[in-house]
Each structure stands twice: as C-alpha cells, then as structure tokens.
Amino acid sequence: MSVLNVESAAPEAAQVTVVDGYVPVIDLSSARSGGAAERQLAAVIDEVCRTSGFLVIVGHGVPERTITEMYRATREFFALSAETKAELLAVPADPLMRGFGRQGSLAASNAEAEVEQERALPDISETFTVNRLGEPDADRALPADADPALRTPNRWPELPGFTEAYRSYYAAMEVLAADIMRLFALALDLPEDWFEDKIEQHMTNLTANFYPQQPEPPAPGQLRKGMHSDWGSLTILYQDDGPGGLQVLDKAGQWLDVPVIEGSFVVNIGDLMAIWTNNRWVSTVHRVVNPPRELAGKERYSVPFFHQPAYDTLIECIPTCTGPLNPPRHQPVRSGDYIIGKFSRAYGA
C-alpha cells in the first residue's frame, strides 16, 4: 500500500492522509480543521464508500484509556464461568437481544436471503450486547407506538468497573459516529448537519464478540462468523490483533484481510446507507475466519458499535442521490420497524 497525502487548497489546513488499499487507512485529524481539508476528506470517504464500503480510521479522538478499559472489561466478562454468563442470557422477548449470547448462536445477518450461503453451521463465538434503550433515561428516545420490550433493561454483569467502562466507551462511540455521519453528509453534498436530527435519539447496539480457542478443528465450512452485511447506517469496530480476523469480499470475489492497526477502528457502512444513497454506496459482505491450526489456542475479541438511526427516522432516498435518470430504488422504511424486522427474521423472535 502507498501513503497518499491529499494536499489542501488552503496552506494552513491539515493534510488528509490516506494509506491506499481496498480497505484504506484514513486519518480523521483533518476533520477537526474544517475548510478545504475537511471537504477533501469527505471526497475520499465518498470514493471508499462507492467501492469497498470499508475503511480503517486513525486520528479519531477517542481516548486510549476509554478503549483500554472497555477491552479489559470485555476480557474479564468472557472469562466468567459458563454458569455466570448464562444468568445474563438475552431474554427471548427482547427485540434487540441484549445480554449474553450463547456460544454457537447463528449470525443474525446470515438469515438474510440476499446473502446466499449455507447456514447449517453455527458461528463460533460468544456475544454480549447493550443498547442505550436499556438505560433508565431512554424513554424519550422512543415513540408511543414502539414495542415496550425495546425498553428491556441492559443486563449488566456484577464485575467491578464493567458498567462504567462500557457506558464510557458507548458515549465515545456516540460522538465518533456523529462525527462520521457529519462527514458522510459532506461526502453526499448535503448540509453537514443533515443527519443530525435523524440520529440524535439513535437506537444502537454495542456488541462484544468473543472468539474462543479452538482445541478441536471447526467443522468444514464453519467460521468464527459467517459471511454477512451489517444492517444499520454504519458500524464502528474495535478489533484486537488475535489470529483469525476480519475479511471483506471485493468486487472480484476475493476475500481480503482488513488491516489491524493498534489504536484504530474499522468503519463500514450498513444496508441502511445503501437505501439512503440509492445504492451509490455499497454495504459490503464480510466474515471472520478461523485461525490457522498452529494458532488455534489463541482467543480473539472485537467490539462493533452497530449505529442505528432513531426509531422514527424515515430512511428514504436522499435528494442528492436521485434524478430523472436515477429514480429511487428502495421503498422508504422506518428505522425502528426495519431493525426489529431484521432481528425477528434472524432470531425468530
């Protein structure tokens, strides 16, 4: 990969630094300078979202301690006994599946008909999920006609500092997601605050994934997480450098490894952005592969923030993505109805 410095038209503005590749590495520092550099960064993001839909970001502004504490808490949680974790199993009535997910649960996205694959084998992972709708002050985020079960409380483990670490990390991801959505607006030739009212009362799941050791070889075709696309507006992923990592499917049908860079996040757009942008931006299929047998004794952790717009947000073709020769290709859908339907079909809730 080559390092590209996109020069700013204004000498005093920061450069936009990009490490080129199918999944490029982009420094967001220039987004704080405003002006020409920010616009150029948005143009780079537009190009990436038209091709791979995946990028790695550095210069994101999330404090290192916030990430470190979340990672510590995640490792401590999954090290608990199976019996203790089972006490926090997601309740079947919860539309958002908050709490602990059993090892071997089927990947939600694998249920989608548009991802053609065999789905007979479960993923090799455990999960833990929280959502701001499960917090005590979340009532204002939902309309009166929303399913009351969306207010199901988060299922916090009794671990010192765990809840604080996750709430702090969640808050940092809210800020980062809003920053990225602002850049998305600029990339789509919209006012920079165009998405602001649509995501202010977002309903985002934060999910920790634990991929345990594999003392026995997986069944043929069984992966840590099978091929899928994400559902929402965007995903912000923290991943460690454990073996057996994230891969994306490129336009030629080849699986490519996503770079792992210390202190970075992987960002990818979800299916809702394809609806919003009238397929101008793609929602790329990806998967998590198994480690080679010589490294099968190592664990891996990742934590995606599945950004989902506010329940009442109507997802429909945005004005800059349609025209006389490019009519809207998707039916409008309300964000809350959309995500609940996805979970229902995937998990049989």
Disulfide bonds with the S-S distance in Angstrom:
none
